[in-house]
Amino acid sequence: MATSDASLLPLRNVKVVDFGQYMAGPAVAMILADLGATVVHIDPPGGPLWQSPANATLNRNKLTVTIDLKSPEGLEQALALIEEADILVENFRPGVMARLGIDLTGLRASRPELITLSIPGFASNDELRCDWRAFESVINAQSGVFTDMGLNRVLMGINPSFSPLPLASAYGTMLAASAVVLALQARERTGLGDQVEVPLASAVMEGLSYNSIKVDNYPERYKTQREKEIERRRTEGLPMNLSYDDLQELLDPFYRSYKCKDGRMFYVVCPSHKHHAKRCLQALGLYDELVAEGLTEEEDTYRPVSEWAHEVSLGVYPLPKAWADRISARMKEVFMTRTAKEWERIFGRGNFPGAPHRWLQEWINDDHAETAGLMVEVHDPEFGPMTQPGPMVWLEESGAAMVSPRARRNVTFEQALKALVAIETKLPRVRQKNARDGWLDGVRILDLCNVIAGPHSVAYLSRFGAKVIKLDPAKPFYDCWNTVIFGMSHMREKRSVLTDITQPEGRAILDELVKNSDVIVWNAPDRQVRAMGLDEESLKKLNPDAIFCKLDCFSGPLPGPRSGYLGYDDLVQATTGIMTRFGGSMDTPEEHAHVGTIDVMCGFGGSLGIAAALYQKLKTGRAGRPRTSLSALSNLAQLPFCYDYVRRGLFDEPAGREVVGYDALSRFYYTSSDRFVLLSAYEVDLPRFEKVEGLEGLSQVPKEERAAFLAQAFMNARAVDWVERLQAADIGAAICENIESIRVYNSRPADGKPGTDQGSYAFSVYADHPSGHTVTQLDPFAIRPQRGKIYALQPAEKYGASTRAVLKELGKTDEEIEALLRTGVVSESWSEQYLPD
C-alpha cells in the first residue's frame, strides 16, 4: 500500500551535488531528488544556461545555489559541497570540469567512496567529436535520429525529418540515473564509489537499438506493406511522394488510426497477440461476419508460411494486403458510430489495446493523469501553481510520498552546505579496493515480461553481471514478429524457459523460480499480478526477500481510472500528444516512428526502479516493489514543453511534417554534397559566425532574412566542410547521418568486448548467430564505469533452449522432464526454425 511517508523513500539520506545544465544532468538529479535524495543544484551567476520554464520541473525538490566556478571563492565553495556529497552530477564536454578546477579523478583518489557521473554529448574517447558543441539536436542529427524517421516519412519523401523530442537527453537521463543508483547499491557492498560516463550519443543509440539491428536474409514474411513499397520504389527508381491518405491504406487494420463520431481519431494497436485482434473484432461486431468471409486463425503460426493451411491468420502481423484492406474498410464504418471516449472505455474494459489521440495540452490536464499522479501540481516561486510531470519511477510502498514535490528553492552557499552536513553518511568497510566486478554480480533475475519495455529492462541489467532466466508460455501468445524479431535484441544473455503456468506442474516450476530469484520483473496490469499470485502478500509467502518490479502502460504512483487499461508504446504516443505533434493535426497523427521510442525509455526506468530497490534493501532490509509506466516516461520525452500554468503561452512547439527546426539558427540546411546539415545556434552565437568562411555578415542580416541567407550560403560547400568550419568556431552543427551508415562505419566482428572502448558508436557482427543469420547489433556500451565491469552480451538463444538445463537445476530428472514435455507443461521450442520463414 502506497504511503505518503517521505522517510520511506529509497534514496533518503543520499546527498547529491548537481552541476548540470540544460536537460540531462538536471533531469538525473531531479529523479534522484524525487526518490528522496537531498540535492544541491549549482547555477552560474547569470542563471541557468537554458532559460526555460522547464527548469521549474528539473529543479524541483532541490536547493539551488549560485556559484561562480571561475572565481577562487566559488571553486572553494563548490569543493566544500562536493566534500559532503555521495554523488556528483555534471553534463559538460569532456575536460570542462577539470579546467574549472574540479578534477573528478583526483576527487575520487582522495575520496574513493564518491560517485561521479559525467554525461557529455559525445564520448571522451571519441577523438573526432568529443570537443564538439553538442546541443540536443546536434547529437540527434549525428546519431541518425532525424533520418529515415519511420516508414511514413521515407515514403512521403520527407527525409530528414525534424522532431523536437529530446530523445538523446531522455535516454541519457534514464541510463545515467540507473547507472548512478546501480553504482550506489554496489557501494553498499564494496565501500567503493565509481567514476561513470554516459555519452548522450551512445545513449540515444541504445534507445534506438531495435532500429539499428541488421539481420542478413531477413525473411519476407516480416516485411510490412510500407517496407515492401519502399523497396519497390527504390528498385524501380520511383520517387518517394506518397500522400498521407495514400499511406494509410498501407497500414495494418490493427495498427492504425480511425475517425470516430466526434471527429477525434482513435488508435488501434493490437496486431500480434493471440486474443487482442479477435476481441477487437468481436467488440466491433465484425468477427462472425469476417469469419464467414474466410478469415481464419492458423493453429501454429510459428511454422513456415508455406506450411499454413490458409493464406491469413488473425493475430499475425502483418496481414496480407487484400485482407488488411477488407478489414480496415469495415472497421472505418463501425468506428464512426461512437465517440472516441466511448471506444476508449470499450477497449479498456474489454482488455485489448486502443486509445484516442490527444494533444499534449489535453494530456497535461487529463483527469487520469492528475488522479494517478502522472501529472502533479507544484507551487513554483516564479510561475505559481504549475502542472508538471509526475515521478518517472517509484516504489509501490512509497509512491504517494512523491506526488507532492517541493518547489525549487534558492539558498545561500552556507544554507546548502548546512543541509548536506546535517546528513550523516554511513559506509561499509572497503573490500577489494582494486577489484573490477560487475555492479550486479550474483543477482538473479526472473523475467516474466513480453514485447519490449519489460524484457529490455532486464536485458540492460545483464551487462552488469545479473543472471537472468526468461520465462515464457509453452505455447506463445504473441506472433513471431513480436517475439523472435524483438527478442534478438532483448533476449541477449538470457536463458529461455518455456512453461505452461496454468497447469499445476507449470505453476510449481514458476514458484520454484520465484523462490530462487532476487528480482522478479513483469509488465502487466495489477489484476494480472494478483491473479498470478505475485501481489505483495502472496509473494511474501513464496519469497519474502524478492524485489518485484512492475511496468505497464498507464499507471502512476496512485490509482487512476485508466490504470488497468492495456497498451503499448504507440498508444502512449497517441494518448500523450506525441503523435498529434509529429503529424501536425488531429486528422493526420503519425507515430514517432522509431521502434520502441518510449518502450526502451520505460525499460531503463524499470532498471532504475530495481536499482533503487536493491539499494533500499541493502540499507534497510526492506524488499520494495519498484514501478514505472510508459505514460510516466512519455512525460520525460516531452519534458521541455510538458508543463502548464496560468500565464503559459501557446503550446506552439514545432509540430508537423513541414517543420525543419526551431528557427533560422536552429534547423536543417541543404548543402552542395546533396546532404543536410543541422545547424544549432543561438542569438548569442551570432558574432562567432563572422569567423566562419562563407557566413561572414550573418550578424548584420535582418532576423526575417537569415534563413534565406543561410540556405543560399550552405549550397556553396559540402556538408562535411560546413560542420568542420562551424565546430571550429564553436557553433553547434552536424551532418544528418542515417542509422545504416553509422552501423556500417562502426561495426566490427564480435570480439567478446562490450564496445565501451570504441567511441560514441559501436556495433558487433555475429557471423555465427544462433538464428543461422548474420546479425549486426549495437553493443552494450553507453554506461562506462571506471571501477565497475561491463560484460559483453551473448546473442539471444532460441526460445526454449535452456528449458531442460534450468529444470535440471531445479532438481528434475530426465524422466520427469520428458513427462512434462509429453503433457505440454514445458516446451523446448516454439518452432523448428529460430526465425520462422
Secondary structure, DSSP 8 states (H G I E B T S, - for coil): -----GGG-TTTT-EEEE---TTHHHHHHHHHHHTT-EEEEEE-TT--SS--THHHHHTTTEEEEE--TTSHHHHHHHHHHHHT-SEEEE-S-TTHHHHTT--HHHHHHH-TT-EEEE--SS-TT-TTTTTS---HHHHHHHTTSSTT-SHHHHHHT--S------HHHHHHHHHHHHHHHHHHHHHHHHS--EEEE--HHHHHHHHTHHHH-EETT--GGG--HHHHHHHHHHHHT------HHHHHTTS-TTEEEEE-TTS-EEEEE-SSBTTHHHHHHHHHT-HHHHHHTT----S-TTS-GGG-SSS--TT-SS--HHHHHHHHHHHHHHHTTS-HHHHHHHHHHHTS-EEE---HHHHHT-HHHHHTTSEEEEEETTTEEEEEE--SEEETTTGGGGSS----EE--HHHHHHHHHTS--------STT----TTTT-EEEE---TTHHHHHHHHHHTTT-EEEEEE-SS-SB-HIIIIIHHHHHTTTEEEEEE-TTSHHHHHHHHHHHHT-SEEEEE--HHHHHHHT-SHHHHHHH-TT-EEEEEESS--SS--TTTT----HHHHHHHTTHHHHHHSSTTS-----STTHHHHHHHHHHHHHHHHHHHHHHHH-----EEEEHHHHHHHHTGGG--EETT------S-STT--EEETTEEEEE-TTS-EEEEE--GGGHHHHTTSTT-TTGGGS-GGGHHHHHHHHHTTS-HHHHHHHHHHTT-EEEE---HHHHHHHTEEE--S--STTS-S--EEEETT-TTSS-EEEE-S-S-EESSS----------TTTTHHHHHHHTT--HHHHHHHHHTTSEES-S-SSSS--
